[in-house]
Amino acid sequence: MAETRSTWASRGTFILAAVGSAVGLGNAWRFPGLAAKHGGGTFLLVYLLALLVMGIPLLMMEVSIARKLHKGAGDSLRGVNRKMEFVGWAATGNAFVIVTYYAVVFAWVLLMIVYALQFAGMTGNSEAASNVFANVTQTTWDVTGYTIPIPVFIALVVAWLLMYLCIKDGAQSVGKVVKYTVFLPVILLIIMAVKGCTMPGAMEGLYRFFVPQLAAFSDPTLWVDAIGQVFYSLSIMMAIMFAYGSYLSEESNVAVDCVIIALSDAAVSVLSGIVMFSTMGGVGMLDNISESGIATAFIIYPQAIVNLTKVGWFNALFGVIFYLMLSTLAIDSAFSIIEGVSASVSDKFKIDPKKTTRIICVVAAVISLLYTTRAGLAWLDIVDSWTNQINLILIGVLECFAIGWCFSTDKVLKEINRNTTKFKMPRFWFHISVKYISPILLIVLFCWNMYNLFVIKGGVYSYAIWAEAIAGWLVSILVFTSGLWVRLIVNHKKKNGFVEEEIVWKD
């Protein structure tokens, strides 16, 4: 029998944990890259609009359902509608896949904290700086080469140990960690922003980031990318917010807390944009910002770092601060994904949550070894594309369908507004968003991604078709059939006396 469910120590602890989960590497590198791609302020405006219309209502939806039922994603969706349980398991399965490679990205960032010291001897040498990451990981940039560089392996072990220590006691240990890991990256970002804004050329960068370019509004990919960024950034549809919401007390104010979480996430994105645009403007590299987060963080930004000043040790120190900032962003998001998976599994099979977390960490760590190989970057690119551009979006559509069409938005809205007086989520806003706007926009986003893959790219993403079939399509099939496998396991266990808990939404 599972232990008594963990609860947050305080309201502030929940908000910090949720903000820590939402604020991740995507804020620091994907957001500025997309802003650079879509005319800076133009993207910022559309992003904020999408956050209000879609992001906040869906965040409230997940947190409130989980608080009501005190269950992870799988059983929360089962409590809403038995036939929709598979959606919760798809979210859980997709989250598990994501954490297997997110841990390796975290490991790369940890490595770069150490290797950034090399920037001290590379003043003005952009080419040498851009090659540091490739030299450390020994990447082949393709699905060939399966030896594991020792430094990467060591970094991965450290990454998994840190993640496990943060999550081993559930809400209690998370609450102790987020007091530091949420504020530290903000402090480091502010330090970097101050430095960036004092550089010659910084104002040109800030102008490009904040001032909209009207011509960019006509680009359909602007709207697709802005919606996608909101969706990816808030940690929704990944089982995380179900887990975190399930640890809330009955007195919690979901409506207000979720607004705080969403706006905090947006604020860190904007701060990251200020850092990136001011720094790149200061070194004359505004046109080099890439929408690829990995390219920006590990190849392009190092070029900017070694050109910051003529003082090598200062550049190296700035590099250490940059990667330390990324590591503190990464760890919160990484361990929150594990918690989302663990909560679903332990709830369904009545397993001790601590034991569940240990097993998940071990299994995911073994799988993550693939991404530490010389071919790892290519495999990561494939899996990341399918989990985010296909799986996550379809899960979003299905969740909206489950709540908007197979349950009741009014019942969920009542739960959202249960303890709030100063601010209530308006019915028209929540109802229209969950039932119509969000699923329609997500379907459009999915169709655009499919058009881009099959029409523009001819059905091949970037690598050998066999690799994309395995790491892309097969992974997606496994994610969306995970609910079936769970059901088969439950039915088998029932023959041995297992009793599946009945979950009922009581008005």
Stockholm file with secondary structure:
# STOCKHOLM 1.0

chainA/1-507         MAETRSTWASRGTFILAAVGSAVGLGNAWRFPGLAAKHGGGTFLLVYLLALLVMGIPLLMMEVSIARKLHKGAGDSLRGVNRKMEFVGWAATGNAFVIVTYYAVVFAWVLLMIVYALQFAGMTGNSEAASNVFANVTQTTWDVTGYTIPIPVFIALVVAWLLMYLCIKDGAQSVGKVVKYTVFLPVILLIIMAVKGCTMPGAMEGLYRFFVPQLAAFSDPTLWVDAIGQVFYSLSIMMAIMFAYGSYLSEESNVAVDCVIIALSDAAVSVLSGIVMFSTMGGVGMLDNISESGIATAFIIYPQAIVNLTKVGWFNALFGVIFYLMLSTLAIDSAFSIIEGVSASVSDKFKIDPKKTTRIICVVAAVISLLYTTRAGLAWLDIVDSWTNQINLILIGVLECFAIGWCFSTDKVLKEINRNTTKFKMPRFWFHISVKYISPILLIVLFCWNMYNLFVIKGGVYSYAIWAEAIAGWLVSILVFTSGLWVRLIVNHKKKNGFVEEEIVWKD
#=GR chainA/1-507 SS CCCCCCCCSSHHHHHHHHHHHHSSHIIIIIHHHHHHHTTBHHHHHHHHHHIIIIIHHHHHHHHHHHHHHTCCHHHHHHHHCGGGHHHHHHHHHHHHHHHHHHHHHHHHHHHHHHHGGGGGGCTTCHHHHHHHHHHHHTCCSSSCCCCCCHHHHHHHHHHHHHHHHHHTTTHHHHHHHHHHHTHHHHHHHHHHHHHHHTSTTHHHHHHHHHSBCGGGGGCHHHHHHHHHHHHHHTTTTSSHHHHHHHTCCTTCCHHHHHHHHHHHHHHHHHHHHHHHHHHHHHTTCGGGCCSCHHHIIIIIHHHHHTTSCSCHHHHHHHHHHHHHHHHHHHHHHHHHHHHHHHHHHHHHHTCCHHHHHHHHHHHHHHHHGGGGSTTHHHHHHHHHHHIIIIIHHHHHHHHHHHHHTSSCHHHHHHHHTTTCSSCCCCHHHHHHIIIIIHHHHHHHHHHHHHHIIIIISTTCCSSCHHHHIIIIIIHHHHHHTHHHHHHHHHHHHHTTTCCCCCCCCCC
#=GC SS_cons         CCCCCCCCSSHHHHHHHHHHHHSSHIIIIIHHHHHHHTTBHHHHHHHHHHIIIIIHHHHHHHHHHHHHHTCCHHHHHHHHCGGGHHHHHHHHHHHHHHHHHHHHHHHHHHHHHHHGGGGGGCTTCHHHHHHHHHHHHTCCSSSCCCCCCHHHHHHHHHHHHHHHHHHTTTHHHHHHHHHHHTHHHHHHHHHHHHHHHTSTTHHHHHHHHHSBCGGGGGCHHHHHHHHHHHHHHTTTTSSHHHHHHHTCCTTCCHHHHHHHHHHHHHHHHHHHHHHHHHHHHHTTCGGGCCSCHHHIIIIIHHHHHTTSCSCHHHHHHHHHHHHHHHHHHHHHHHHHHHHHHHHHHHHHHTCCHHHHHHHHHHHHHHHHGGGGSTTHHHHHHHHHHHIIIIIHHHHHHHHHHHHHTSSCHHHHHHHHTTTCSSCCCCHHHHHHIIIIIHHHHHHHHHHHHHHIIIIISTTCCSSCHHHHIIIIIIHHHHHHTHHHHHHHHHHHHHTTTCCCCCCCCCC
//
